[in-house]
Amino acid sequence: GSVLNHVLMHQTIIGLETIKQFELIDKKPDVLIGCVGGGSNFSGMVYPFMEKKLKGKEDFEVIAVEPKAVPTLTKGEYRYDFADTGKMTPLIKMYTMGYDFIPEPIHAGGLRYHGDSPSLSLLKKLGFLDAVAYLQEETFEAARIFANSEGIIPAPETAHAIKAAVDSALKAKKNNEQKTIVFNFSGHGLLDLAAYKQMQRA
């Protein structure tokens, strides 16, 4: 699964491509944002940037976004735990809600995992990234605005990153700052149209 460190390493092609795109336009990000379940898509984008941040060569904000229904990084405990409910994996040190945690049903199924990658958890513990959590309704509203303006329907998971990107942009505007904000559009929502329909009725 996505919580294991080696899976995150395979995903870093996302961040490497993002770095290359920035080189082509001669810019650097001020804020990096991604949604987090186990951590693979978020870390895949962020990790290639982190070397310079860890060495103090560059400073930028890193925001991991999770649902309030599964607030692993924002309210979980940093300790050793099993990566699966069957207790078949070795114990790994991570932020966790507990291997037997059962979250409430949410449409962002990819973010319903009880823990986070050990390397991602360590970066959070050491203060190299921040975490925020949103209600499902907030993320779907951000997704609706994005779909109407960009013509692309985001997955419910991706909607969390979009919500944080919108909030970061509004914060920069309020502070009269110019920020280059990057978020990982991790998936489309064409298979989640029923969820959008249900949320529209709510």
N, C-alpha and C positions, 0 to 999 in steps of 0.2 A: 503494500500500500504506500500511499503518499507520505506517510509519517516517517519512513525510514530514510536515513541520510543519503544512501546511494541513489535513491529515486530522485531526490532533489538535484543531485549532480547531473543526471541525464537531462533534466529540464532546463539547465542553465543555457541551453541554446537560445532560449527566449531572451535572456538578458544580454547575451553576446550579440544577438541581432539588434537589440535595442541600442546598445553602445555604438554599433556601426552606423545605425541610422542617425544618431546624434553627431557622430564625426562628419557625416556627409553634409549636415546643415550647420556645423561649427557651433554647437550649443551643448550645454550641460544641464542636467535636471536639478531642480531645487527640491522637488518632492517626488518620491516613488511610492506608489500605492498598489496594493493587491488584496484580494480576498483570501482568507485563510480557513482551511478545514484541517487537513493534516499538515499542509505547508508547501506542497510541491510546486504549484503554479506561482505562488507568491515568491518563494525562494528562487525558483527558476529565473524569474526576472531580476530580483534584487541582488542575489549573491555575486554576479560578475561585477557589480558596482561597488561591493562592500570592501574590497581590498584597500582602496584609497581612503575610504572612511575609517577603517580600522587603523590604518597607519597615520591618520591625521592629515593626509594630503588634500582631501576634499571634505566639505561638510554639506550634507543635504539631509532632508527629513525623510524618514522611512516609516510608513504607516501600514500596519497589518489590520485588516478589517474582518470582523466576525459577527455572526448574529447574536443578539442578546439572548436567544434561546440556548445558545451553546457558548457562553462567555469564557472560553478556555484561557486565553491570554489576559483577559481583563479581570477575571475573578477566580480562575483556577489556582491550584496549588502547584508549586515547583518541587517535584519529588519523583522518586522512582515509581513506575507503574507499568502494568502490562499494556501492550499495544492492541490487544484484542480481548473481547469478552470471555473467550474460552481459556484465557491464561496460558496460551501455548507459546507465546513469544518470550524472549528474555525480558527482564525488567529493564526499562530505559528511563533515563532522567529527562523529564519534560514537564511542561505545564499541562495539568490534567484536571478533568472534572471527576475522575475515577473511572476505572475500566468498566464498571457496571452502571455507569450513568446512562439514563434513557432520556434524551431530549424530547421536548414537545414536537409534534409534527410541524415542519415548515417546508416550503416549496424548494428551498435551496438544500437539496439532499446531500450535495457534495460538501456541505459545511457542518454536517451533523456529527462529526467525529469528536470523541471525548478528549483527545490530546493533541499535541503538536510535536513536530520533529524535534529531536534533541538539539540539533545545531541551531535551529530557529529559536527554540526556547532559551538556549544559552545567550544568544544575541539580545533577546528581550530582557533576560535577567541582568545582563551587563549594561543595559541602557542604550544599546545601539539602534533600537527601533521602538516605536510607540504602537499601541494597539487601541482600537476603538470598536465599539459594538453598537449595532443599530437594530431597531425593531423591523420586522418584515414589511410592515406598511410603508415605512420610510424608504426602504430600498426599492420597492415597487414603484413608488412615486418618482424617484430619481430615474428609474428605468423607463418609465412612461415618457418623461421629458426627453430623455436621450433618444428614444425611438422616434418621437415626433420630430426632433430636430435633425437627427442623423440618418434616419431611415433604416436603422439596424435594431432588431429586437435582441436585447441582451439576455443571457441566462440569469435566473434568479441569483446564482452565486456571484456572477459578474456585477449584478446590480449593486452589491455591497461596495465594491470598489468605486463604482460610478458615484454613489452617494458620498463617499469620502472625498472624491475628487471635486465634486460640486461644493462641498463644505470648505475644502481647502482654497478653492478659487474665490468663494465669497469672503473668506477670512482675509485673503490677500487684498481683495478689493477694498474691504473695510479699513485695512491698515495702509492703503495707498501703496501697495507693493506690487512689483511685477515678478511673477513666479512662473517657472516652467514646470508644469505638473504632469507627471506621467502615471497612467494607471494601466494595469494589465487587463485587456479585454479578453478574458479567458474562455469565453464560449458564447455562442448564439442561443437564443431562446425559442427557436422554431419548434422544438419538441415540448415547450412549456406553455403553449398558447392557452391550454385549459387552465393553468395556474393564473395567467393574466386575466382570463375571463372571470375566474372565481374572485380574484382580488378586486376587480372592477365592480362586482356586485356588492362587495362588503362595505 
